[in-house]
Amino acid sequence: MLLLKDLWTGDLPIGGTISIGRGRLKGVEATIVWQDPKTSEHTWTISEENDKLTVSDKDRERLEEFVQKFVEEAP
């Protein structure tokens, strides 16, 4: 999720010619589907409104839990 955010906003350019402005991505819309064998499928839609990323309200807290858990367990 954090990688997607950085690519989306252009904070993480890719490729060998980034010094001249190439390799920067600009997101329009993304759908993340996560299937948990113990529970149901989770789907989030990410889009941009007024230069801010928005996440669909459906199960938004669950997505935030994933990010928080990752940050806590990162070395």
PDB file of N, CA, C and O in Angstrom:
ATOM      1  N   MET A   1       0.821  -1.184   0.000  1.00  0.00           N
ATOM      2  CA  MET A   1       0.000   0.000   0.000  1.00  0.00           C
ATOM      3  C   MET A   1       0.869   1.253   0.000  1.00  0.00           C
ATOM      4  O   MET A   1       0.598   2.214  -0.720  1.00  0.00           O
ATOM      5  N   LEU A   2       1.905   1.227   0.810  1.00  0.00           N
ATOM      6  CA  LEU A   2       2.792   2.396   0.875  1.00  0.00           C
ATOM      7  C   LEU A   2       3.575   2.572  -0.427  1.00  0.00           C
ATOM      8  O   LEU A   2       3.821   3.695  -0.867  1.00  0.00           O
ATOM      9  N   LEU A   3       3.960   1.455  -1.033  1.00  0.00           N
ATOM     10  CA  LEU A   3       4.637   1.525  -2.329  1.00  0.00           C
ATOM     11  C   LEU A   3       3.710   2.103  -3.388  1.00  0.00           C
ATOM     12  O   LEU A   3       4.119   2.954  -4.177  1.00  0.00           O
ATOM     13  N   LEU A   4       2.480   1.650  -3.408  1.00  0.00           N
ATOM     14  CA  LEU A   4       1.503   2.167  -4.361  1.00  0.00           C
ATOM     15  C   LEU A   4       1.313   3.669  -4.174  1.00  0.00           C
ATOM     16  O   LEU A   4       1.252   4.414  -5.152  1.00  0.00           O
ATOM     17  N   LYS A   5       1.220   4.111  -2.932  1.00  0.00           N
ATOM     18  CA  LYS A   5       1.049   5.541  -2.654  1.00  0.00           C
ATOM     19  C   LYS A   5       2.235   6.345  -3.190  1.00  0.00           C
ATOM     20  O   LYS A   5       2.050   7.384  -3.823  1.00  0.00           O
ATOM     21  N   ASP A   6       3.454   5.860  -2.934  1.00  0.00           N
ATOM     22  CA  ASP A   6       4.638   6.593  -3.394  1.00  0.00           C
ATOM     23  C   ASP A   6       4.750   6.628  -4.913  1.00  0.00           C
ATOM     24  O   ASP A   6       5.136   7.648  -5.484  1.00  0.00           O
ATOM     25  N   LEU A   7       4.415   5.524  -5.569  1.00  0.00           N
ATOM     26  CA  LEU A   7       4.408   5.528  -7.034  1.00  0.00           C
ATOM     27  C   LEU A   7       3.335   6.465  -7.570  1.00  0.00           C
ATOM     28  O   LEU A   7       3.571   7.227  -8.508  1.00  0.00           O
ATOM     29  N   TRP A   8       2.152   6.399  -6.963  1.00  0.00           N
ATOM     30  CA  TRP A   8       0.993   7.188  -7.386  1.00  0.00           C
ATOM     31  C   TRP A   8       1.297   8.676  -7.353  1.00  0.00           C
ATOM     32  O   TRP A   8       0.963   9.402  -8.289  1.00  0.00           O
ATOM     33  N   THR A   9       1.924   9.128  -6.287  1.00  0.00           N
ATOM     34  CA  THR A   9       2.159  10.558  -6.099  1.00  0.00           C
ATOM     35  C   THR A   9       3.448  11.053  -6.758  1.00  0.00           C
ATOM     36  O   THR A   9       3.751  12.244  -6.703  1.00  0.00           O
ATOM     37  N   GLY A  10       4.211  10.141  -7.383  1.00  0.00           N
ATOM     38  CA  GLY A  10       5.454  10.543  -8.028  1.00  0.00           C
ATOM     39  C   GLY A  10       6.610  10.685  -7.066  1.00  0.00           C
ATOM     40  O   GLY A  10       7.669  11.184  -7.446  1.00  0.00           O
ATOM     41  N   ASP A  11       6.428  10.253  -5.811  1.00  0.00           N
ATOM     42  CA  ASP A  11       7.505  10.344  -4.829  1.00  0.00           C
ATOM     43  C   ASP A  11       8.567   9.262  -5.024  1.00  0.00           C
ATOM     44  O   ASP A  11       9.654   9.348  -4.454  1.00  0.00           O
ATOM     45  N   LEU A  12       8.256   8.252  -5.822  1.00  0.00           N
ATOM     46  CA  LEU A  12       9.192   7.172  -6.079  1.00  0.00           C
ATOM     47  C   LEU A  12       9.295   6.962  -7.591  1.00  0.00           C
ATOM     48  O   LEU A  12       8.606   6.109  -8.151  1.00  0.00           O
ATOM     49  N   PRO A  13      10.153   7.738  -8.242  1.00  0.00           N
ATOM     50  CA  PRO A  13      10.293   7.594  -9.694  1.00  0.00           C
ATOM     51  C   PRO A  13      10.983   6.284 -10.036  1.00  0.00           C
ATOM     52  O   PRO A  13      11.718   5.725  -9.222  1.00  0.00           O
ATOM     53  N   ILE A  14      10.739   5.802 -11.245  1.00  0.00           N
ATOM     54  CA  ILE A  14      11.339   4.549 -11.693  1.00  0.00           C
ATOM     55  C   ILE A  14      12.077   4.770 -13.002  1.00  0.00           C
ATOM     56  O   ILE A  14      11.710   5.640 -13.792  1.00  0.00           O
ATOM     57  N   GLY A  15      13.118   3.978 -13.228  1.00  0.00           N
ATOM     58  CA  GLY A  15      13.848   4.049 -14.481  1.00  0.00           C
ATOM     59  C   GLY A  15      15.170   4.786 -14.363  1.00  0.00           C
ATOM     60  O   GLY A  15      15.529   5.292 -13.300  1.00  0.00           O
ATOM     61  N   GLY A  16      15.883   4.834 -15.476  1.00  0.00           N
ATOM     62  CA  GLY A  16      17.227   5.388 -15.486  1.00  0.00           C
ATOM     63  C   GLY A  16      17.317   6.857 -15.841  1.00  0.00           C
ATOM     64  O   GLY A  16      18.400   7.438 -15.764  1.00  0.00           O
ATOM     65  N   THR A  17      16.216   7.475 -16.226  1.00  0.00           N
ATOM     66  CA  THR A  17      16.286   8.885 -16.636  1.00  0.00           C
ATOM     67  C   THR A  17      15.446   9.771 -15.720  1.00  0.00           C
ATOM     68  O   THR A  17      14.822  10.729 -16.177  1.00  0.00           O
ATOM     69  N   ILE A  18      15.432   9.454 -14.438  1.00  0.00           N
ATOM     70  CA  ILE A  18      14.600  10.225 -13.507  1.00  0.00           C
ATOM     71  C   ILE A  18      15.126  11.633 -13.281  1.00  0.00           C
ATOM     72  O   ILE A  18      14.371  12.527 -12.900  1.00  0.00           O
ATOM     73  N   SER A  19      16.429  11.835 -13.515  1.00  0.00           N
ATOM     74  CA  SER A  19      16.999  13.160 -13.287  1.00  0.00           C
ATOM     75  C   SER A  19      16.471  14.197 -14.265  1.00  0.00           C
ATOM     76  O   SER A  19      16.574  15.396 -14.005  1.00  0.00           O
ATOM     77  N   ILE A  20      15.899  13.750 -15.403  1.00  0.00           N
ATOM     78  CA  ILE A  20      15.347  14.712 -16.363  1.00  0.00           C
ATOM     79  C   ILE A  20      13.816  14.677 -16.367  1.00  0.00           C
ATOM     80  O   ILE A  20      13.169  15.151 -17.301  1.00  0.00           O
ATOM     81  N   GLY A  21      13.256  14.104 -15.298  1.00  0.00           N
ATOM     82  CA  GLY A  21      11.812  14.161 -15.143  1.00  0.00           C
ATOM     83  C   GLY A  21      11.025  12.976 -15.655  1.00  0.00           C
ATOM     84  O   GLY A  21       9.799  12.957 -15.546  1.00  0.00           O
ATOM     85  N   ARG A  22      11.696  11.994 -16.207  1.00  0.00           N
ATOM     86  CA  ARG A  22      10.978  10.807 -16.676  1.00  0.00           C
ATOM     87  C   ARG A  22      10.832   9.812 -15.536  1.00  0.00           C
ATOM     88  O   ARG A  22      11.553   9.877 -14.540  1.00  0.00           O
ATOM     89  N   GLY A  23       9.899   8.900 -15.696  1.00  0.00           N
ATOM     90  CA  GLY A  23       9.742   7.836 -14.721  1.00  0.00           C
ATOM     91  C   GLY A  23       8.843   8.172 -13.548  1.00  0.00           C
ATOM     92  O   GLY A  23       8.768   7.408 -12.585  1.00  0.00           O
ATOM     93  N   ARG A  24       8.165   9.299 -13.615  1.00  0.00           N
ATOM     94  CA  ARG A  24       7.239   9.665 -12.541  1.00  0.00           C
ATOM     95  C   ARG A  24       5.824   9.272 -12.950  1.00  0.00           C
ATOM     96  O   ARG A  24       5.357   9.613 -14.037  1.00  0.00           O
ATOM     97  N   LEU A  25       5.162   8.559 -12.069  1.00  0.00           N
ATOM     98  CA  LEU A  25       3.813   8.092 -12.345  1.00  0.00           C
ATOM     99  C   LEU A  25       2.789   9.009 -11.707  1.00  0.00           C
ATOM    100  O   LEU A  25       3.078   9.688 -10.721  1.00  0.00           O
ATOM    101  N   LYS A  26       1.597   9.028 -12.269  1.00  0.00           N
ATOM    102  CA  LYS A  26       0.489   9.815 -11.731  1.00  0.00           C
ATOM    103  C   LYS A  26      -0.727   8.898 -11.725  1.00  0.00           C
ATOM    104  O   LYS A  26      -1.187   8.468 -12.783  1.00  0.00           O
ATOM    105  N   GLY A  27      -1.237   8.604 -10.562  1.00  0.00           N
ATOM    106  CA  GLY A  27      -2.358   7.689 -10.446  1.00  0.00           C
ATOM    107  C   GLY A  27      -3.685   8.319 -10.821  1.00  0.00           C
ATOM    108  O   GLY A  27      -3.881   9.525 -10.672  1.00  0.00           O
ATOM    109  N   VAL A  28      -4.586   7.495 -11.304  1.00  0.00           N
ATOM    110  CA  VAL A  28      -5.942   7.911 -11.634  1.00  0.00           C
ATOM    111  C   VAL A  28      -6.922   7.155 -10.747  1.00  0.00           C
ATOM    112  O   VAL A  28      -7.725   7.756 -10.033  1.00  0.00           O
ATOM    113  N   GLU A  29      -6.846   5.839 -10.802  1.00  0.00           N
ATOM    114  CA  GLU A  29      -7.689   5.002  -9.947  1.00  0.00           C
ATOM    115  C   GLU A  29      -7.055   3.633  -9.826  1.00  0.00           C
ATOM    116  O   GLU A  29      -6.482   3.113 -10.783  1.00  0.00           O
ATOM    117  N   ALA A  30      -7.161   3.052  -8.638  1.00  0.00           N
ATOM    118  CA  ALA A  30      -6.623   1.709  -8.402  1.00  0.00           C
ATOM    119  C   ALA A  30      -7.620   0.927  -7.562  1.00  0.00           C
ATOM    120  O   ALA A  30      -8.305   1.480  -6.702  1.00  0.00           O
ATOM    121  N   THR A  31      -7.686  -0.365  -7.828  1.00  0.00           N
ATOM    122  CA  THR A  31      -8.524  -1.252  -7.033  1.00  0.00           C
ATOM    123  C   THR A  31      -7.635  -2.335  -6.452  1.00  0.00           C
ATOM    124  O   THR A  31      -6.910  -3.009  -7.182  1.00  0.00           O
ATOM    125  N   ILE A  32      -7.692  -2.502  -5.141  1.00  0.00           N
ATOM    126  CA  ILE A  32      -6.928  -3.532  -4.455  1.00  0.00           C
ATOM    127  C   ILE A  32      -7.914  -4.596  -3.992  1.00  0.00           C
ATOM    128  O   ILE A  32      -8.915  -4.290  -3.345  1.00  0.00           O
ATOM    129  N   VAL A  33      -7.623  -5.840  -4.327  1.00  0.00           N
ATOM    130  CA  VAL A  33      -8.463  -6.958  -3.892  1.00  0.00           C
ATOM    131  C   VAL A  33      -7.576  -7.889  -3.073  1.00  0.00           C
ATOM    132  O   VAL A  33      -6.535  -8.350  -3.540  1.00  0.00           O
ATOM    133  N   TRP A  34      -8.003  -8.154  -1.857  1.00  0.00           N
ATOM    134  CA  TRP A  34      -7.261  -9.044  -0.972  1.00  0.00           C
ATOM    135  C   TRP A  34      -8.181 -10.160  -0.531  1.00  0.00           C
ATOM    136  O   TRP A  34      -9.266  -9.914  -0.005  1.00  0.00           O
ATOM    137  N   GLN A  35      -7.738 -11.397  -0.748  1.00  0.00           N
ATOM    138  CA  GLN A  35      -8.559 -12.542  -0.374  1.00  0.00           C
ATOM    139  C   GLN A  35      -7.951 -13.213   0.842  1.00  0.00           C
ATOM    140  O   GLN A  35      -6.816 -13.688   0.810  1.00  0.00           O
ATOM    141  N   ASP A  36      -8.728 -13.244   1.915  1.00  0.00           N
ATOM    142  CA  ASP A  36      -8.316 -13.896   3.152  1.00  0.00           C
ATOM    143  C   ASP A  36      -9.050 -15.227   3.238  1.00  0.00           C
ATOM    144  O   ASP A  36     -10.280 -15.245   3.272  1.00  0.00           O
ATOM    145  N   PRO A  37      -8.322 -16.342   3.275  1.00  0.00           N
ATOM    146  CA  PRO A  37      -9.003 -17.634   3.303  1.00  0.00           C
ATOM    147  C   PRO A  37      -9.879 -17.837   4.535  1.00  0.00           C
ATOM    148  O   PRO A  37     -10.802 -18.651   4.507  1.00  0.00           O
ATOM    149  N   LYS A  38      -9.605 -17.113   5.608  1.00  0.00           N
ATOM    150  CA  LYS A  38     -10.375 -17.260   6.846  1.00  0.00           C
ATOM    151  C   LYS A  38     -11.629 -16.394   6.867  1.00  0.00           C
ATOM    152  O   LYS A  38     -12.588 -16.688   7.581  1.00  0.00           O
ATOM    153  N   THR A  39     -11.611 -15.344   6.092  1.00  0.00           N
ATOM    154  CA  THR A  39     -12.752 -14.419   6.065  1.00  0.00           C
ATOM    155  C   THR A  39     -13.144 -14.159   4.613  1.00  0.00           C
ATOM    156  O   THR A  39     -12.814 -14.938   3.719  1.00  0.00           O
ATOM    157  N   SER A  40     -13.829 -13.087   4.400  1.00  0.00           N
ATOM    158  CA  SER A  40     -14.274 -12.764   3.046  1.00  0.00           C
ATOM    159  C   SER A  40     -13.230 -11.937   2.287  1.00  0.00           C
ATOM    160  O   SER A  40     -12.183 -11.576   2.824  1.00  0.00           O
ATOM    161  N   GLU A  41     -13.545 -11.659   1.051  1.00  0.00           N
ATOM    162  CA  GLU A  41     -12.688 -10.849   0.190  1.00  0.00           C
ATOM    163  C   GLU A  41     -12.841  -9.373   0.563  1.00  0.00           C
ATOM    164  O   GLU A  41     -13.942  -8.908   0.858  1.00  0.00           O
ATOM    165  N   HIS A  42     -11.735  -8.653   0.545  1.00  0.00           N
ATOM    166  CA  HIS A  42     -11.740  -7.210   0.813  1.00  0.00           C
ATOM    167  C   HIS A  42     -11.367  -6.481  -0.472  1.00  0.00           C
ATOM    168  O   HIS A  42     -10.429  -6.879  -1.164  1.00  0.00           O
ATOM    169  N   THR A  43     -12.087  -5.429  -0.789  1.00  0.00           N
ATOM    170  CA  THR A  43     -11.810  -4.632  -1.985  1.00  0.00           C
ATOM    171  C   THR A  43     -11.789  -3.155  -1.609  1.00  0.00           C
ATOM    172  O   THR A  43     -12.686  -2.654  -0.931  1.00  0.00           O
ATOM    173  N   TRP A  44     -10.749  -2.478  -2.061  1.00  0.00           N
ATOM    174  CA  TRP A  44     -10.638  -1.041  -1.839  1.00  0.00           C
ATOM    175  C   TRP A  44     -10.415  -0.357  -3.176  1.00  0.00           C
ATOM    176  O   TRP A  44      -9.704  -0.875  -4.038  1.00  0.00           O
ATOM    177  N   THR A  45     -11.021   0.800  -3.344  1.00  0.00           N
ATOM    178  CA  THR A  45     -10.798   1.615  -4.531  1.00  0.00           C
ATOM    179  C   THR A  45     -10.136   2.911  -4.086  1.00  0.00           C
ATOM    180  O   THR A  45     -10.621   3.602  -3.190  1.00  0.00           O
ATOM    181  N   ILE A  46      -9.021   3.221  -4.728  1.00  0.00           N
ATOM    182  CA  ILE A  46      -8.263   4.418  -4.405  1.00  0.00           C
ATOM    183  C   ILE A  46      -8.357   5.361  -5.598  1.00  0.00           C
ATOM    184  O   ILE A  46      -8.177   4.948  -6.743  1.00  0.00           O
ATOM    185  N   SER A  47      -8.635   6.615  -5.322  1.00  0.00           N
ATOM    186  CA  SER A  47      -8.692   7.620  -6.384  1.00  0.00           C
ATOM    187  C   SER A  47      -8.160   8.932  -5.820  1.00  0.00           C
ATOM    188  O   SER A  47      -7.830   9.029  -4.638  1.00  0.00           O
ATOM    189  N   GLU A  48      -8.084   9.924  -6.676  1.00  0.00           N
ATOM    190  CA  GLU A  48      -7.567  11.222  -6.245  1.00  0.00           C
ATOM    191  C   GLU A  48      -8.639  12.291  -6.448  1.00  0.00           C
ATOM    192  O   GLU A  48      -9.263  12.387  -7.505  1.00  0.00           O
ATOM    193  N   GLU A  49      -8.828  13.086  -5.402  1.00  0.00           N
ATOM    194  CA  GLU A  49      -9.758  14.215  -5.461  1.00  0.00           C
ATOM    195  C   GLU A  49      -9.077  15.426  -4.843  1.00  0.00           C
ATOM    196  O   GLU A  49      -8.608  15.362  -3.707  1.00  0.00           O
ATOM    197  N   ASN A  50      -9.021  16.510  -5.569  1.00  0.00           N
ATOM    198  CA  ASN A  50      -8.404  17.755  -5.087  1.00  0.00           C
ATOM    199  C   ASN A  50      -6.982  17.527  -4.572  1.00  0.00           C
ATOM    200  O   ASN A  50      -6.617  18.005  -3.498  1.00  0.00           O
ATOM    201  N   ASP A  51      -6.190  16.794  -5.346  1.00  0.00           N
ATOM    202  CA  ASP A  51      -4.795  16.491  -5.012  1.00  0.00           C
ATOM    203  C   ASP A  51      -4.624  15.704  -3.719  1.00  0.00           C
ATOM    204  O   ASP A  51      -3.562  15.769  -3.100  1.00  0.00           O
ATOM    205  N   LYS A  52      -5.645  14.964  -3.300  1.00  0.00           N
ATOM    206  CA  LYS A  52      -5.553  14.100  -2.127  1.00  0.00           C
ATOM    207  C   LYS A  52      -6.032  12.711  -2.501  1.00  0.00           C
ATOM    208  O   LYS A  52      -7.005  12.552  -3.239  1.00  0.00           O
ATOM    209  N   LEU A  53      -5.334  11.697  -1.979  1.00  0.00           N
ATOM    210  CA  LEU A  53      -5.755  10.328  -2.218  1.00  0.00           C
ATOM    211  C   LEU A  53      -6.970  10.017  -1.348  1.00  0.00           C
ATOM    212  O   LEU A  53      -6.998  10.358  -0.166  1.00  0.00           O
ATOM    213  N   THR A  54      -7.951   9.380  -1.928  1.00  0.00           N
ATOM    214  CA  THR A  54      -9.123   8.962  -1.175  1.00  0.00           C
ATOM    215  C   THR A  54      -9.278   7.455  -1.329  1.00  0.00           C
ATOM    216  O   THR A  54      -9.003   6.885  -2.385  1.00  0.00           O
ATOM    217  N   VAL A  55      -9.718   6.835  -0.261  1.00  0.00           N
ATOM    218  CA  VAL A  55      -9.939   5.394  -0.242  1.00  0.00           C
ATOM    219  C   VAL A  55     -11.421   5.172   0.008  1.00  0.00           C
ATOM    220  O   VAL A  55     -12.037   5.850   0.829  1.00  0.00           O
ATOM    221  N   SER A  56     -11.986   4.202  -0.721  1.00  0.00           N
ATOM    222  CA  SER A  56     -13.404   3.917  -0.540  1.00  0.00           C
ATOM    223  C   SER A  56     -13.687   3.639   0.941  1.00  0.00           C
ATOM    224  O   SER A  56     -12.870   3.033   1.636  1.00  0.00           O
ATOM    225  N   ASP A  57     -14.829   4.080   1.403  1.00  0.00           N
ATOM    226  CA  ASP A  57     -15.170   3.953   2.817  1.00  0.00           C
ATOM    227  C   ASP A  57     -15.375   2.511   3.253  1.00  0.00           C
ATOM    228  O   ASP A  57     -15.225   2.182   4.430  1.00  0.00           O
ATOM    229  N   LYS A  58     -15.717   1.660   2.307  1.00  0.00           N
ATOM    230  CA  LYS A  58     -15.974   0.263   2.644  1.00  0.00           C
ATOM    231  C   LYS A  58     -14.716  -0.388   3.224  1.00  0.00           C
ATOM    232  O   LYS A  58     -13.708  -0.529   2.532  1.00  0.00           O
ATOM    233  N   ASP A  59     -14.780  -0.774   4.471  1.00  0.00           N
ATOM    234  CA  ASP A  59     -13.696  -1.494   5.145  1.00  0.00           C
ATOM    235  C   ASP A  59     -12.390  -0.692   5.157  1.00  0.00           C
ATOM    236  O   ASP A  59     -11.304  -1.271   5.121  1.00  0.00           O
ATOM    237  N   ARG A  60     -12.497   0.602   5.207  1.00  0.00           N
ATOM    238  CA  ARG A  60     -11.326   1.477   5.197  1.00  0.00           C
ATOM    239  C   ARG A  60     -10.419   1.235   6.409  1.00  0.00           C
ATOM    240  O   ARG A  60      -9.194   1.281   6.298  1.00  0.00           O
ATOM    241  N   GLU A  61     -11.027   0.981   7.543  1.00  0.00           N
ATOM    242  CA  GLU A  61     -10.260   0.747   8.763  1.00  0.00           C
ATOM    243  C   GLU A  61      -9.384  -0.500   8.640  1.00  0.00           C
ATOM    244  O   GLU A  61      -8.270  -0.535   9.163  1.00  0.00           O
ATOM    245  N   ARG A  62      -9.885  -1.514   7.954  1.00  0.00           N
ATOM    246  CA  ARG A  62      -9.118  -2.758   7.761  1.00  0.00           C
ATOM    247  C   ARG A  62      -7.844  -2.481   6.970  1.00  0.00           C
ATOM    248  O   ARG A  62      -6.785  -3.020   7.295  1.00  0.00           O
ATOM    249  N   LEU A  63      -7.934  -1.658   5.951  1.00  0.00           N
ATOM    250  CA  LEU A  63      -6.753  -1.302   5.164  1.00  0.00           C
ATOM    251  C   LEU A  63      -5.751  -0.556   6.033  1.00  0.00           C
ATOM    252  O   LEU A  63      -4.549  -0.808   5.945  1.00  0.00           O
ATOM    253  N   GLU A  64      -6.223   0.345   6.860  1.00  0.00           N
ATOM    254  CA  GLU A  64      -5.340   1.087   7.765  1.00  0.00           C
ATOM    255  C   GLU A  64      -4.666   0.135   8.759  1.00  0.00           C
ATOM    256  O   GLU A  64      -3.506   0.339   9.120  1.00  0.00           O
ATOM    257  N   GLU A  65      -5.376  -0.892   9.199  1.00  0.00           N
ATOM    258  CA  GLU A  65      -4.787  -1.883  10.101  1.00  0.00           C
ATOM    259  C   GLU A  65      -3.605  -2.588   9.433  1.00  0.00           C
ATOM    260  O   GLU A  65      -2.583  -2.823  10.078  1.00  0.00           O
ATOM    261  N   PHE A  66      -3.734  -2.927   8.155  1.00  0.00           N
ATOM    262  CA  PHE A  66      -2.635  -3.565   7.419  1.00  0.00           C
ATOM    263  C   PHE A  66      -1.403  -2.667   7.397  1.00  0.00           C
ATOM    264  O   PHE A  66      -0.287  -3.124   7.643  1.00  0.00           O
ATOM    265  N   VAL A  67      -1.612  -1.400   7.104  1.00  0.00           N
ATOM    266  CA  VAL A  67      -0.494  -0.456   7.032  1.00  0.00           C
ATOM    267  C   VAL A  67       0.151  -0.303   8.405  1.00  0.00           C
ATOM    268  O   VAL A  67       1.378  -0.329   8.511  1.00  0.00           O
ATOM    269  N   GLN A  68      -0.642  -0.145   9.451  1.00  0.00           N
ATOM    270  CA  GLN A  68      -0.100   0.013  10.801  1.00  0.00           C
ATOM    271  C   GLN A  68       0.688  -1.214  11.239  1.00  0.00           C
ATOM    272  O   GLN A  68       1.756  -1.085  11.837  1.00  0.00           O
ATOM    273  N   LYS A  69       0.176  -2.388  10.948  1.00  0.00           N
ATOM    274  CA  LYS A  69       0.865  -3.623  11.314  1.00  0.00           C
ATOM    275  C   LYS A  69       2.204  -3.725  10.584  1.00  0.00           C
ATOM    276  O   LYS A  69       3.207  -4.139  11.165  1.00  0.00           O
ATOM    277  N   PHE A  70       2.209  -3.348   9.323  1.00  0.00           N
ATOM    278  CA  PHE A  70       3.458  -3.361   8.553  1.00  0.00           C
ATOM    279  C   PHE A  70       4.478  -2.412   9.168  1.00  0.00           C
ATOM    280  O   PHE A  70       5.644  -2.776   9.329  1.00  0.00           O
ATOM    281  N   VAL A  71       4.055  -1.209   9.510  1.00  0.00           N
ATOM    282  CA  VAL A  71       4.963  -0.215  10.084  1.00  0.00           C
ATOM    283  C   VAL A  71       5.511  -0.706  11.431  1.00  0.00           C
ATOM    284  O   VAL A  71       6.692  -0.524  11.725  1.00  0.00           O
ATOM    285  N   GLU A  72       4.663  -1.320  12.235  1.00  0.00           N
ATOM    286  CA  GLU A  72       5.101  -1.822  13.546  1.00  0.00           C
ATOM    287  C   GLU A  72       6.108  -2.947  13.416  1.00  0.00           C
ATOM    288  O   GLU A  72       7.041  -3.036  14.215  1.00  0.00           O
ATOM    289  N   GLU A  73       5.938  -3.809  12.423  1.00  0.00           N
ATOM    290  CA  GLU A  73       6.813  -4.976  12.286  1.00  0.00           C
ATOM    291  C   GLU A  73       8.016  -4.733  11.393  1.00  0.00           C
ATOM    292  O   GLU A  73       8.860  -5.617  11.250  1.00  0.00           O
ATOM    293  N   ALA A  74       8.113  -3.578  10.801  1.00  0.00           N
ATOM    294  CA  ALA A  74       9.256  -3.276   9.937  1.00  0.00           C
ATOM    295  C   ALA A  74      10.524  -3.184  10.779  1.00  0.00           C
ATOM    296  O   ALA A  74      10.490  -2.700  11.911  1.00  0.00           O
ATOM    297  N   PRO A  75      11.645  -3.651  10.225  1.00  0.00           N
ATOM    298  CA  PRO A  75      12.907  -3.615  10.986  1.00  0.00           C
ATOM    299  C   PRO A  75      13.400  -2.200  11.224  1.00  0.00           C
ATOM    300  O   PRO A  75      14.444  -2.006  11.846  1.00  0.00           O
TER     301      PRO A  75
END
